[in-house]
Amino acid sequence: MVLRTVILVVAVAVLQRKFPDSPWSHQALDVLKSAGLEPAEDQKSWISQAFH
């Protein structure tokens, strides 16, 4: 479960960075924040590397 949470946090951070005005990016951020989490991009993660 922890790995899933980390991936979600990073994925939302990447969405917010690359697509800040998209409705689904805002929705993902709302879901993350409702769980008490904040986006945090790990520049070394595979998903961050894929979008850079």
mmCIF entry with sequence, helices, sheets and N, C-alpha, C, O atoms, coordinates in Angstrom:
data_MODEL
# 
_entry.id   MODEL 
# 
_entity.id                         1 
_entity.type                       polymer 
_entity.pdbx_number_of_molecules   1 
# 
_entity_poly.entity_id                      1 
_entity_poly.type                           'polypeptide(L)' 
_entity_poly.nstd_linkage                   no 
_entity_poly.nstd_monomer                   no 
_entity_poly.pdbx_seq_one_letter_code       MVLRTVILVVAVAVLQRKFPDSPWSHQALDVLKSAGLEPAEDQKSWISQAFH 
_entity_poly.pdbx_seq_one_letter_code_can   MVLRTVILVVAVAVLQRKFPDSPWSHQALDVLKSAGLEPAEDQKSWISQAFH 
_entity_poly.pdbx_strand_id                 A 
# 
loop_
_entity_poly_seq.entity_id 
_entity_poly_seq.num 
_entity_poly_seq.mon_id 
_entity_poly_seq.hetero 
1 1  MET n 
1 2  VAL n 
1 3  LEU n 
1 4  ARG n 
1 5  THR n 
1 6  VAL n 
1 7  ILE n 
1 8  LEU n 
1 9  VAL n 
1 10 VAL n 
1 11 ALA n 
1 12 VAL n 
1 13 ALA n 
1 14 VAL n 
1 15 LEU n 
1 16 GLN n 
1 17 ARG n 
1 18 LYS n 
1 19 PHE n 
1 20 PRO n 
1 21 ASP n 
1 22 SER n 
1 23 PRO n 
1 24 TRP n 
1 25 SER n 
1 26 HIS n 
1 27 GLN n 
1 28 ALA n 
1 29 LEU n 
1 30 ASP n 
1 31 VAL n 
1 32 LEU n 
1 33 LYS n 
1 34 SER n 
1 35 ALA n 
1 36 GLY n 
1 37 LEU n 
1 38 GLU n 
1 39 PRO n 
1 40 ALA n 
1 41 GLU n 
1 42 ASP n 
1 43 GLN n 
1 44 LYS n 
1 45 SER n 
1 46 TRP n 
1 47 ILE n 
1 48 SER n 
1 49 GLN n 
1 50 ALA n 
1 51 PHE n 
1 52 HIS n 
# 
_struct_asym.id          A 
_struct_asym.entity_id   1 
# 
loop_
_struct_conf.conf_type_id 
_struct_conf.id 
_struct_conf.pdbx_PDB_helix_id 
_struct_conf.beg_label_comp_id 
_struct_conf.beg_label_asym_id 
_struct_conf.beg_label_seq_id 
_struct_conf.pdbx_beg_PDB_ins_code 
_struct_conf.end_label_comp_id 
_struct_conf.end_label_asym_id 
_struct_conf.end_label_seq_id 
_struct_conf.pdbx_end_PDB_ins_code 
_struct_conf.beg_auth_comp_id 
_struct_conf.beg_auth_asym_id 
_struct_conf.beg_auth_seq_id 
_struct_conf.end_auth_comp_id 
_struct_conf.end_auth_asym_id 
_struct_conf.end_auth_seq_id 
_struct_conf.pdbx_PDB_helix_class 
_struct_conf.details 
_struct_conf.pdbx_PDB_helix_length 
HELX_P HELX_P1 AA1 VAL A 2  ? LYS A 18 ? VAL A 2  LYS A 18 1 ? 17 
HELX_P HELX_P2 AA2 PRO A 23 ? SER A 34 ? PRO A 23 SER A 34 1 ? 12 
HELX_P HELX_P3 AA3 TRP A 46 ? ALA A 50 ? TRP A 46 ALA A 50 1 ? 5  
# 
_struct_conf_type.id          HELX_P 
_struct_conf_type.criteria    ? 
_struct_conf_type.reference   ? 
# 
loop_
_atom_site.group_PDB 
_atom_site.id 
_atom_site.type_symbol 
_atom_site.label_atom_id 
_atom_site.label_alt_id 
_atom_site.label_comp_id 
_atom_site.label_asym_id 
_atom_site.label_entity_id 
_atom_site.label_seq_id 
_atom_site.pdbx_PDB_ins_code 
_atom_site.Cartn_x 
_atom_site.Cartn_y 
_atom_site.Cartn_z 
_atom_site.occupancy 
_atom_site.B_iso_or_equiv 
_atom_site.pdbx_formal_charge 
_atom_site.auth_seq_id 
_atom_site.auth_comp_id 
_atom_site.auth_asym_id 
_atom_site.auth_atom_id 
_atom_site.pdbx_PDB_model_num 
ATOM 1   N N  . MET A 1 1  ? 0.823  -1.201 0.000   1.00 0.00 ? 1  MET A N  1 
ATOM 2   C CA . MET A 1 1  ? 0.000  0.000  0.000   1.00 0.00 ? 1  MET A CA 1 
ATOM 3   C C  . MET A 1 1  ? 0.868  1.266  0.000   1.00 0.00 ? 1  MET A C  1 
ATOM 4   O O  . MET A 1 1  ? 0.503  2.261  -0.627  1.00 0.00 ? 1  MET A O  1 
ATOM 5   N N  . VAL A 1 2  ? 1.989  1.240  0.683   1.00 0.00 ? 2  VAL A N  1 
ATOM 6   C CA . VAL A 1 2  ? 2.860  2.406  0.746   1.00 0.00 ? 2  VAL A CA 1 
ATOM 7   C C  . VAL A 1 2  ? 3.405  2.742  -0.632  1.00 0.00 ? 2  VAL A C  1 
ATOM 8   O O  . VAL A 1 2  ? 3.430  3.910  -1.020  1.00 0.00 ? 2  VAL A O  1 
ATOM 9   N N  . LEU A 1 3  ? 3.842  1.733  -1.374  1.00 0.00 ? 3  LEU A N  1 
ATOM 10  C CA . LEU A 1 3  ? 4.360  1.973  -2.720  1.00 0.00 ? 3  LEU A CA 1 
ATOM 11  C C  . LEU A 1 3  ? 3.291  2.586  -3.609  1.00 0.00 ? 3  LEU A C  1 
ATOM 12  O O  . LEU A 1 3  ? 3.581  3.489  -4.394  1.00 0.00 ? 3  LEU A O  1 
ATOM 13  N N  . ARG A 1 4  ? 2.080  2.116  -3.497  1.00 0.00 ? 4  ARG A N  1 
ATOM 14  C CA . ARG A 1 4  ? 0.969  2.660  -4.284  1.00 0.00 ? 4  ARG A CA 1 
ATOM 15  C C  . ARG A 1 4  ? 0.758  4.136  -3.957  1.00 0.00 ? 4  ARG A C  1 
ATOM 16  O O  . ARG A 1 4  ? 0.525  4.944  -4.856  1.00 0.00 ? 4  ARG A O  1 
ATOM 17  N N  . THR A 1 5  ? 0.838  4.484  -2.696  1.00 0.00 ? 5  THR A N  1 
ATOM 18  C CA . THR A 1 5  ? 0.669  5.872  -2.269  1.00 0.00 ? 5  THR A CA 1 
ATOM 19  C C  . THR A 1 5  ? 1.788  6.743  -2.816  1.00 0.00 ? 5  THR A C  1 
ATOM 20  O O  . THR A 1 5  ? 1.534  7.852  -3.287  1.00 0.00 ? 5  THR A O  1 
ATOM 21  N N  . VAL A 1 6  ? 3.008  6.263  -2.759  1.00 0.00 ? 6  VAL A N  1 
ATOM 22  C CA . VAL A 1 6  ? 4.145  7.023  -3.284  1.00 0.00 ? 6  VAL A CA 1 
ATOM 23  C C  . VAL A 1 6  ? 3.979  7.254  -4.777  1.00 0.00 ? 6  VAL A C  1 
ATOM 24  O O  . VAL A 1 6  ? 4.212  8.360  -5.264  1.00 0.00 ? 6  VAL A O  1 
ATOM 25  N N  . ILE A 1 7  ? 3.582  6.227  -5.502  1.00 0.00 ? 7  ILE A N  1 
ATOM 26  C CA . ILE A 1 7  ? 3.377  6.367  -6.949  1.00 0.00 ? 7  ILE A CA 1 
ATOM 27  C C  . ILE A 1 7  ? 2.272  7.378  -7.229  1.00 0.00 ? 7  ILE A C  1 
ATOM 28  O O  . ILE A 1 7  ? 2.404  8.199  -8.136  1.00 0.00 ? 7  ILE A O  1 
ATOM 29  N N  . LEU A 1 8  ? 1.200  7.330  -6.473  1.00 0.00 ? 8  LEU A N  1 
ATOM 30  C CA . LEU A 1 8  ? 0.094  8.280  -6.660  1.00 0.00 ? 8  LEU A CA 1 
ATOM 31  C C  . LEU A 1 8  ? 0.557  9.708  -6.407  1.00 0.00 ? 8  LEU A C  1 
ATOM 32  O O  . LEU A 1 8  ? 0.245  10.605 -7.190  1.00 0.00 ? 8  LEU A O  1 
ATOM 33  N N  . VAL A 1 9  ? 1.293  9.929  -5.334  1.00 0.00 ? 9  VAL A N  1 
ATOM 34  C CA . VAL A 1 9  ? 1.786  11.271 -4.994  1.00 0.00 ? 9  VAL A CA 1 
ATOM 35  C C  . VAL A 1 9  ? 2.681  11.813 -6.105  1.00 0.00 ? 9  VAL A C  1 
ATOM 36  O O  . VAL A 1 9  ? 2.562  12.977 -6.490  1.00 0.00 ? 9  VAL A O  1 
ATOM 37  N N  . VAL A 1 10 ? 3.568  10.979 -6.616  1.00 0.00 ? 10 VAL A N  1 
ATOM 38  C CA . VAL A 1 10 ? 4.479  11.402 -7.682  1.00 0.00 ? 10 VAL A CA 1 
ATOM 39  C C  . VAL A 1 10 ? 3.708  11.631 -8.984  1.00 0.00 ? 10 VAL A C  1 
ATOM 40  O O  . VAL A 1 10 ? 3.959  12.610 -9.687  1.00 0.00 ? 10 VAL A O  1 
ATOM 41  N N  . ALA A 1 11 ? 2.780  10.743 -9.306  1.00 0.00 ? 11 ALA A N  1 
ATOM 42  C CA . ALA A 1 11 ? 2.009  10.874 -10.541 1.00 0.00 ? 11 ALA A CA 1 
ATOM 43  C C  . ALA A 1 11 ? 1.216  12.176 -10.555 1.00 0.00 ? 11 ALA A C  1 
ATOM 44  O O  . ALA A 1 11 ? 1.172  12.863 -11.575 1.00 0.00 ? 11 ALA A O  1 
ATOM 45  N N  . VAL A 1 12 ? 0.598  12.516 -9.447  1.00 0.00 ? 12 VAL A N  1 
ATOM 46  C CA . VAL A 1 12 ? -0.166 13.769 -9.387  1.00 0.00 ? 12 VAL A CA 1 
ATOM 47  C C  . VAL A 1 12 ? 0.777  14.968 -9.510  1.00 0.00 ? 12 VAL A C  1 
ATOM 48  O O  . VAL A 1 12 ? 0.427  15.965 -10.142 1.00 0.00 ? 12 VAL A O  1 
ATOM 49  N N  . ALA A 1 13 ? 1.952  14.882 -8.922  1.00 0.00 ? 13 ALA A N  1 
ATOM 50  C CA . ALA A 1 13 ? 2.919  15.979 -9.055  1.00 0.00 ? 13 ALA A CA 1 
ATOM 51  C C  . ALA A 1 13 ? 3.314  16.177 -10.514 1.00 0.00 ? 13 ALA A C  1 
ATOM 52  O O  . ALA A 1 13 ? 3.413  17.308 -10.989 1.00 0.00 ? 13 ALA A O  1 
ATOM 53  N N  . VAL A 1 14 ? 3.537  15.078 -11.217 1.00 0.00 ? 14 VAL A N  1 
ATOM 54  C CA . VAL A 1 14 ? 3.897  15.177 -12.639 1.00 0.00 ? 14 VAL A CA 1 
ATOM 55  C C  . VAL A 1 14 ? 2.726  15.740 -13.441 1.00 0.00 ? 14 VAL A C  1 
ATOM 56  O O  . VAL A 1 14 ? 2.927  16.593 -14.305 1.00 0.00 ? 14 VAL A O  1 
ATOM 57  N N  . LEU A 1 15 ? 1.512  15.278 -13.168 1.00 0.00 ? 15 LEU A N  1 
ATOM 58  C CA . LEU A 1 15 ? 0.333  15.813 -13.866 1.00 0.00 ? 15 LEU A CA 1 
ATOM 59  C C  . LEU A 1 15 ? 0.207  17.315 -13.638 1.00 0.00 ? 15 LEU A C  1 
ATOM 60  O O  . LEU A 1 15 ? -0.039 18.076 -14.574 1.00 0.00 ? 15 LEU A O  1 
ATOM 61  N N  . GLN A 1 16 ? 0.375  17.730 -12.395 1.00 0.00 ? 16 GLN A N  1 
ATOM 62  C CA . GLN A 1 16 ? 0.268  19.151 -12.073 1.00 0.00 ? 16 GLN A CA 1 
ATOM 63  C C  . GLN A 1 16 ? 1.335  19.966 -12.788 1.00 0.00 ? 16 GLN A C  1 
ATOM 64  O O  . GLN A 1 16 ? 1.084  21.097 -13.205 1.00 0.00 ? 16 GLN A O  1 
ATOM 65  N N  . ARG A 1 17 ? 2.508  19.400 -12.927 1.00 0.00 ? 17 ARG A N  1 
ATOM 66  C CA . ARG A 1 17 ? 3.593  20.126 -13.597 1.00 0.00 ? 17 ARG A CA 1 
ATOM 67  C C  . ARG A 1 17 ? 3.387  20.210 -15.100 1.00 0.00 ? 17 ARG A C  1 
ATOM 68  O O  . ARG A 1 17 ? 3.582  21.271 -15.693 1.00 0.00 ? 17 ARG A O  1 
ATOM 69  N N  . LYS A 1 18 ? 2.995  19.109 -15.720 1.00 0.00 ? 18 LYS A N  1 
ATOM 70  C CA . LYS A 1 18 ? 2.891  19.049 -17.181 1.00 0.00 ? 18 LYS A CA 1 
ATOM 71  C C  . LYS A 1 18 ? 1.547  19.523 -17.719 1.00 0.00 ? 18 LYS A C  1 
ATOM 72  O O  . LYS A 1 18 ? 1.472  20.056 -18.826 1.00 0.00 ? 18 LYS A O  1 
ATOM 73  N N  . PHE A 1 19 ? 0.489  19.331 -16.940 1.00 0.00 ? 19 PHE A N  1 
ATOM 74  C CA . PHE A 1 19 ? -0.857 19.688 -17.395 1.00 0.00 ? 19 PHE A CA 1 
ATOM 75  C C  . PHE A 1 19 ? -1.593 20.457 -16.305 1.00 0.00 ? 19 PHE A C  1 
ATOM 76  O O  . PHE A 1 19 ? -2.635 20.000 -15.834 1.00 0.00 ? 19 PHE A O  1 
ATOM 77  N N  . PRO A 1 20 ? -1.080 21.606 -15.896 1.00 0.00 ? 20 PRO A N  1 
ATOM 78  C CA . PRO A 1 20 ? -1.637 22.308 -14.738 1.00 0.00 ? 20 PRO A CA 1 
ATOM 79  C C  . PRO A 1 20 ? -3.076 22.799 -14.901 1.00 0.00 ? 20 PRO A C  1 
ATOM 80  O O  . PRO A 1 20 ? -3.776 22.989 -13.907 1.00 0.00 ? 20 PRO A O  1 
ATOM 81  N N  . ASP A 1 21 ? -3.516 23.002 -16.119 1.00 0.00 ? 21 ASP A N  1 
ATOM 82  C CA . ASP A 1 21 ? -4.869 23.540 -16.322 1.00 0.00 ? 21 ASP A CA 1 
ATOM 83  C C  . ASP A 1 21 ? -5.898 22.499 -16.723 1.00 0.00 ? 21 ASP A C  1 
ATOM 84  O O  . ASP A 1 21 ? -7.054 22.844 -16.968 1.00 0.00 ? 21 ASP A O  1 
ATOM 85  N N  . SER A 1 22 ? -5.509 21.236 -16.797 1.00 0.00 ? 22 SER A N  1 
ATOM 86  C CA . SER A 1 22 ? -6.459 20.211 -17.237 1.00 0.00 ? 22 SER A CA 1 
ATOM 87  C C  . SER A 1 22 ? -7.406 19.826 -16.098 1.00 0.00 ? 22 SER A C  1 
ATOM 88  O O  . SER A 1 22 ? -6.999 19.782 -14.938 1.00 0.00 ? 22 SER A O  1 
ATOM 89  N N  . PRO A 1 23 ? -8.672 19.547 -16.434 1.00 0.00 ? 23 PRO A N  1 
ATOM 90  C CA . PRO A 1 23 ? -9.646 19.175 -15.399 1.00 0.00 ? 23 PRO A CA 1 
ATOM 91  C C  . PRO A 1 23 ? -9.252 17.893 -14.667 1.00 0.00 ? 23 PRO A C  1 
ATOM 92  O O  . PRO A 1 23 ? -9.449 17.790 -13.456 1.00 0.00 ? 23 PRO A O  1 
ATOM 93  N N  . TRP A 1 24 ? -8.707 16.931 -15.376 1.00 0.00 ? 24 TRP A N  1 
ATOM 94  C CA . TRP A 1 24 ? -8.368 15.665 -14.707 1.00 0.00 ? 24 TRP A CA 1 
ATOM 95  C C  . TRP A 1 24 ? -7.157 15.827 -13.807 1.00 0.00 ? 24 TRP A C  1 
ATOM 96  O O  . TRP A 1 24 ? -7.008 15.082 -12.839 1.00 0.00 ? 24 TRP A O  1 
ATOM 97  N N  . SER A 1 25 ? -6.292 16.781 -14.105 1.00 0.00 ? 25 SER A N  1 
ATOM 98  C CA . SER A 1 25 ? -5.172 17.069 -13.218 1.00 0.00 ? 25 SER A CA 1 
ATOM 99  C C  . SER A 1 25 ? -5.685 17.673 -11.912 1.00 0.00 ? 25 SER A C  1 
ATOM 100 O O  . SER A 1 25 ? -5.209 17.323 -10.833 1.00 0.00 ? 25 SER A O  1 
ATOM 101 N N  . HIS A 1 26 ? -6.650 18.576 -12.013 1.00 0.00 ? 26 HIS A N  1 
ATOM 102 C CA . HIS A 1 26 ? -7.251 19.177 -10.823 1.00 0.00 ? 26 HIS A CA 1 
ATOM 103 C C  . HIS A 1 26 ? -8.013 18.137 -10.011 1.00 0.00 ? 26 HIS A C  1 
ATOM 104 O O  . HIS A 1 26 ? -7.975 18.148 -8.781  1.00 0.00 ? 26 HIS A O  1 
ATOM 105 N N  . GLN A 1 27 ? -8.700 17.243 -10.704 1.00 0.00 ? 27 GLN A N  1 
ATOM 106 C CA . GLN A 1 27 ? -9.452 16.193 -10.017 1.00 0.00 ? 27 GLN A CA 1 
ATOM 107 C C  . GLN A 1 27 ? -8.501 15.264 -9.261  1.00 0.00 ? 27 GLN A C  1 
ATOM 108 O O  . GLN A 1 27 ? -8.770 14.893 -8.118  1.00 0.00 ? 27 GLN A O  1 
ATOM 109 N N  . ALA A 1 28 ? -7.407 14.895 -9.889  1.00 0.00 ? 28 ALA A N  1 
ATOM 110 C CA . ALA A 1 28 ? -6.424 14.030 -9.230  1.00 0.00 ? 28 ALA A CA 1 
ATOM 111 C C  . ALA A 1 28 ? -5.850 14.715 -7.995  1.00 0.00 ? 28 ALA A C  1 
ATOM 112 O O  . ALA A 1 28 ? -5.653 14.073 -6.964  1.00 0.00 ? 28 ALA A O  1 
ATOM 113 N N  . LEU A 1 29 ? -5.585 16.005 -8.095  1.00 0.00 ? 29 LEU A N  1 
ATOM 114 C CA . LEU A 1 29 ? -5.071 16.764 -6.956  1.00 0.00 ? 29 LEU A CA 1 
ATOM 115 C C  . LEU A 1 29 ? -6.092 16.805 -5.825  1.00 0.00 ? 29 LEU A C  1 
ATOM 116 O O  . LEU A 1 29 ? -5.729 16.655 -4.658  1.00 0.00 ? 29 LEU A O  1 
ATOM 117 N N  . ASP A 1 30 ? -7.357 17.005 -6.157  1.00 0.00 ? 30 ASP A N  1 
ATOM 118 C CA . ASP A 1 30 ? -8.410 17.023 -5.142  1.00 0.00 ? 30 ASP A CA 1 
ATOM 119 C C  . ASP A 1 30 ? -8.507 15.692 -4.406  1.00 0.00 ? 30 ASP A C  1 
ATOM 120 O O  . ASP A 1 30 ? -8.665 15.660 -3.186  1.00 0.00 ? 30 ASP A O  1 
ATOM 121 N N  . VAL A 1 31 ? -8.410 14.591 -5.155  1.00 0.00 ? 31 VAL A N  1 
ATOM 122 C CA . VAL A 1 31 ? -8.463 13.260 -4.548  1.00 0.00 ? 31 VAL A CA 1 
ATOM 123 C C  . VAL A 1 31 ? -7.270 13.058 -3.620  1.00 0.00 ? 31 VAL A C  1 
ATOM 124 O O  . VAL A 1 31 ? -7.414 12.534 -2.515  1.00 0.00 ? 31 VAL A O  1 
ATOM 125 N N  . LEU A 1 32 ? -6.114 13.470 -4.068  1.00 0.00 ? 32 LEU A N  1 
ATOM 126 C CA . LEU A 1 32 ? -4.909 13.330 -3.265  1.00 0.00 ? 32 LEU A CA 1 
ATOM 127 C C  . LEU A 1 32 ? -5.030 14.131 -1.967  1.00 0.00 ? 32 LEU A C  1 
ATOM 128 O O  . LEU A 1 32 ? -4.734 13.624 -0.885  1.00 0.00 ? 32 LEU A O  1 
ATOM 129 N N  . LYS A 1 33 ? -5.465 15.377 -2.085  1.00 0.00 ? 33 LYS A N  1 
ATOM 130 C CA . LYS A 1 33 ? -5.588 16.235 -0.906  1.00 0.00 ? 33 LYS A CA 1 
ATOM 131 C C  . LYS A 1 33 ? -6.676 15.735 0.045   1.00 0.00 ? 33 LYS A C  1 
ATOM 132 O O  . LYS A 1 33 ? -6.549 15.888 1.259   1.00 0.00 ? 33 LYS A O  1 
ATOM 133 N N  . SER A 1 34 ? -7.737 15.141 -0.490  1.00 0.00 ? 34 SER A N  1 
ATOM 134 C CA . SER A 1 34 ? -8.799 14.617 0.374   1.00 0.00 ? 34 SER A CA 1 
ATOM 135 C C  . SER A 1 34 ? -8.294 13.438 1.211   1.00 0.00 ? 34 SER A C  1 
ATOM 136 O O  . SER A 1 34 ? -8.883 13.110 2.241   1.00 0.00 ? 34 SER A O  1 
ATOM 137 N N  . ALA A 1 35 ? -7.203 12.801 0.767   1.00 0.00 ? 35 ALA A N  1 
ATOM 138 C CA . ALA A 1 35 ? -6.587 11.710 1.524   1.00 0.00 ? 35 ALA A CA 1 
ATOM 139 C C  . ALA A 1 35 ? -5.520 12.244 2.483   1.00 0.00 ? 35 ALA A C  1 
ATOM 140 O O  . ALA A 1 35 ? -4.837 11.470 3.154   1.00 0.00 ? 35 ALA A O  1 
ATOM 141 N N  . GLY A 1 36 ? -5.382 13.581 2.543   1.00 0.00 ? 36 GLY A N  1 
ATOM 142 C CA . GLY A 1 36 ? -4.414 14.186 3.448   1.00 0.00 ? 36 GLY A CA 1 
ATOM 143 C C  . GLY A 1 36 ? -2.994 14.176 2.913   1.00 0.00 ? 36 GLY A C  1 
ATOM 144 O O  . GLY A 1 36 ? -2.039 14.275 3.683   1.00 0.00 ? 36 GLY A O  1 
ATOM 145 N N  . LEU A 1 37 ? -2.846 14.058 1.593   1.00 0.00 ? 37 LEU A N  1 
ATOM 146 C CA . LEU A 1 37 ? -1.523 14.003 0.973   1.00 0.00 ? 37 LEU A CA 1 
ATOM 147 C C  . LEU A 1 37 ? -1.301 15.211 0.079   1.00 0.00 ? 37 LEU A C  1 
ATOM 148 O O  . LEU A 1 37 ? -2.252 15.885 -0.316  1.00 0.00 ? 37 LEU A O  1 
ATOM 149 N N  . GLU A 1 38 ? -0.066 15.477 -0.231  1.00 0.00 ? 38 GLU A N  1 
ATOM 150 C CA . GLU A 1 38 ? 0.319  16.561 -1.131  1.00 0.00 ? 38 GLU A CA 1 
ATOM 151 C C  . GLU A 1 38 ? 1.197  15.994 -2.238  1.00 0.00 ? 38 GLU A C  1 
ATOM 152 O O  . GLU A 1 38 ? 1.944  15.044 -2.001  1.00 0.00 ? 38 GLU A O  1 
ATOM 153 N N  . PRO A 1 39 ? 1.125  16.559 -3.452  1.00 0.00 ? 39 PRO A N  1 
ATOM 154 C CA . PRO A 1 39 ? 2.004  16.086 -4.515  1.00 0.00 ? 39 PRO A CA 1 
ATOM 155 C C  . PRO A 1 39 ? 3.467  16.377 -4.193  1.00 0.00 ? 39 PRO A C  1 
ATOM 156 O O  . PRO A 1 39 ? 3.802  17.423 -3.637  1.00 0.00 ? 39 PRO A O  1 
ATOM 157 N N  . ALA A 1 40 ? 4.320  15.439 -4.551  1.00 0.00 ? 40 ALA A N  1 
ATOM 158 C CA . ALA A 1 40 ? 5.755  15.608 -4.329  1.00 0.00 ? 40 ALA A CA 1 
ATOM 159 C C  . ALA A 1 40 ? 6.488  14.864 -5.433  1.00 0.00 ? 40 ALA A C  1 
ATOM 160 O O  . ALA A 1 40 ? 6.500  13.633 -5.465  1.00 0.00 ? 40 ALA A O  1 
ATOM 161 N N  . GLU A 1 41 ? 7.089  15.607 -6.322  1.00 0.00 ? 41 GLU A N  1 
ATOM 162 C CA . GLU A 1 41 ? 7.772  14.979 -7.444  1.00 0.00 ? 41 GLU A CA 1 
ATOM 163 C C  . GLU A 1 41 ? 9.173  14.532 -7.040  1.00 0.00 ? 41 GLU A C  1 
ATOM 164 O O  . GLU A 1 41 ? 9.959  15.318 -6.509  1.00 0.00 ? 41 GLU A O  1 
ATOM 165 N N  . ASP A 1 42 ? 9.469  13.284 -7.292  1.00 0.00 ? 42 ASP A N  1 
ATOM 166 C CA . ASP A 1 42 ? 10.808 12.730 -7.087  1.00 0.00 ? 42 ASP A CA 1 
ATOM 167 C C  . ASP A 1 42 ? 11.477 12.691 -8.453  1.00 0.00 ? 42 ASP A C  1 
ATOM 168 O O  . ASP A 1 42 ? 11.130 11.863 -9.296  1.00 0.00 ? 42 ASP A O  1 
ATOM 169 N N  . GLN A 1 43 ? 12.426 13.576 -8.670  1.00 0.00 ? 43 GLN A N  1 
ATOM 170 C CA . GLN A 1 43 ? 13.075 13.704 -9.978  1.00 0.00 ? 43 GLN A CA 1 
ATOM 171 C C  . GLN A 1 43 ? 13.741 12.411 -10.431 1.00 0.00 ? 43 GLN A C  1 
ATOM 172 O O  . GLN A 1 43 ? 13.979 12.236 -11.626 1.00 0.00 ? 43 GLN A O  1 
ATOM 173 N N  . LYS A 1 44 ? 14.047 11.505 -9.510  1.00 0.00 ? 44 LYS A N  1 
ATOM 174 C CA . LYS A 1 44 ? 14.711 10.251 -9.863  1.00 0.00 ? 44 LYS A CA 1 
ATOM 175 C C  . LYS A 1 44 ? 13.731 9.122  -10.176 1.00 0.00 ? 44 LYS A C  1 
ATOM 176 O O  . LYS A 1 44 ? 14.159 8.057  -10.622 1.00 0.00 ? 44 LYS A O  1 
ATOM 177 N N  . SER A 1 45 ? 12.436 9.320  -9.958  1.00 0.00 ? 45 SER A N  1 
ATOM 178 C CA . SER A 1 45 ? 11.465 8.253  -10.193 1.00 0.00 ? 45 SER A CA 1 
ATOM 179 C C  . SER A 1 45 ? 11.268 8.016  -11.689 1.00 0.00 ? 45 SER A C  1 
ATOM 180 O O  . SER A 1 45 ? 11.511 8.902  -12.508 1.00 0.00 ? 45 SER A O  1 
ATOM 181 N N  . TRP A 1 46 ? 10.830 6.820  -12.023 1.00 0.00 ? 46 TRP A N  1 
ATOM 182 C CA . TRP A 1 46 ? 10.635 6.461  -13.433 1.00 0.00 ? 46 TRP A CA 1 
ATOM 183 C C  . TRP A 1 46 ? 9.567  7.326  -14.082 1.00 0.00 ? 46 TRP A C  1 
ATOM 184 O O  . TRP A 1 46 ? 9.689  7.681  -15.254 1.00 0.00 ? 46 TRP A O  1 
ATOM 185 N N  . ILE A 1 47 ? 8.531  7.668  -13.343 1.00 0.00 ? 47 ILE A N  1 
ATOM 186 C CA . ILE A 1 47 ? 7.440  8.445  -13.951 1.00 0.00 ? 47 ILE A CA 1 
ATOM 187 C C  . ILE A 1 47 ? 7.888  9.886  -14.211 1.00 0.00 ? 47 ILE A C  1 
ATOM 188 O O  . ILE A 1 47 ? 7.509  10.476 -15.222 1.00 0.00 ? 47 ILE A O  1 
ATOM 189 N N  . SER A 1 48 ? 8.688  10.452 -13.312 1.00 0.00 ? 48 SER A N  1 
ATOM 190 C CA . SER A 1 48 ? 9.225  11.795 -13.538 1.00 0.00 ? 48 SER A CA 1 
ATOM 191 C C  . SER A 1 48 ? 10.190 11.776 -14.729 1.00 0.00 ? 48 SER A C  1 
ATOM 192 O O  . SER A 1 48 ? 10.180 12.689 -15.556 1.00 0.00 ? 48 SER A O  1 
ATOM 193 N N  . GLN A 1 49 ? 11.006 10.754 -14.810 1.00 0.00 ? 49 GLN A N  1 
ATOM 194 C CA . GLN A 1 49 ? 11.950 10.620 -15.912 1.00 0.00 ? 49 GLN A CA 1 
ATOM 195 C C  . GLN A 1 49 ? 11.208 10.502 -17.242 1.00 0.00 ? 49 GLN A C  1 
ATOM 196 O O  . GLN A 1 49 ? 11.671 11.028 -18.254 1.00 0.00 ? 49 GLN A O  1 
ATOM 197 N N  . ALA A 1 50 ? 10.072 9.823  -17.251 1.00 0.00 ? 50 ALA A N  1 
ATOM 198 C CA . ALA A 1 50 ? 9.312  9.618  -18.489 1.00 0.00 ? 50 ALA A CA 1 
ATOM 199 C C  . ALA A 1 50 ? 8.745  10.931 -19.031 1.00 0.00 ? 50 ALA A C  1 
ATOM 200 O O  . ALA A 1 50 ? 8.553  11.070 -20.239 1.00 0.00 ? 50 ALA A O  1 
ATOM 201 N N  . PHE A 1 51 ? 8.477  11.894 -18.145 1.00 0.00 ? 51 PHE A N  1 
ATOM 202 C CA . PHE A 1 51 ? 7.860  13.145 -18.565 1.00 0.00 ? 51 PHE A CA 1 
ATOM 203 C C  . PHE A 1 51 ? 8.848  14.296 -18.691 1.00 0.00 ? 51 PHE A C  1 
ATOM 204 O O  . PHE A 1 51 ? 8.429  15.421 -18.964 1.00 0.00 ? 51 PHE A O  1 
ATOM 205 N N  . HIS A 1 52 ? 10.127 14.063 -18.505 1.00 0.00 ? 52 HIS A N  1 
ATOM 206 C CA . HIS A 1 52 ? 11.125 15.129 -18.625 1.00 0.00 ? 52 HIS A CA 1 
ATOM 207 C C  . HIS A 1 52 ? 11.828 15.038 -19.943 1.00 0.00 ? 52 HIS A C  1 
ATOM 208 O O  . HIS A 1 52 ? 12.705 15.851 -20.233 1.00 0.00 ? 52 HIS A O  1 
# 
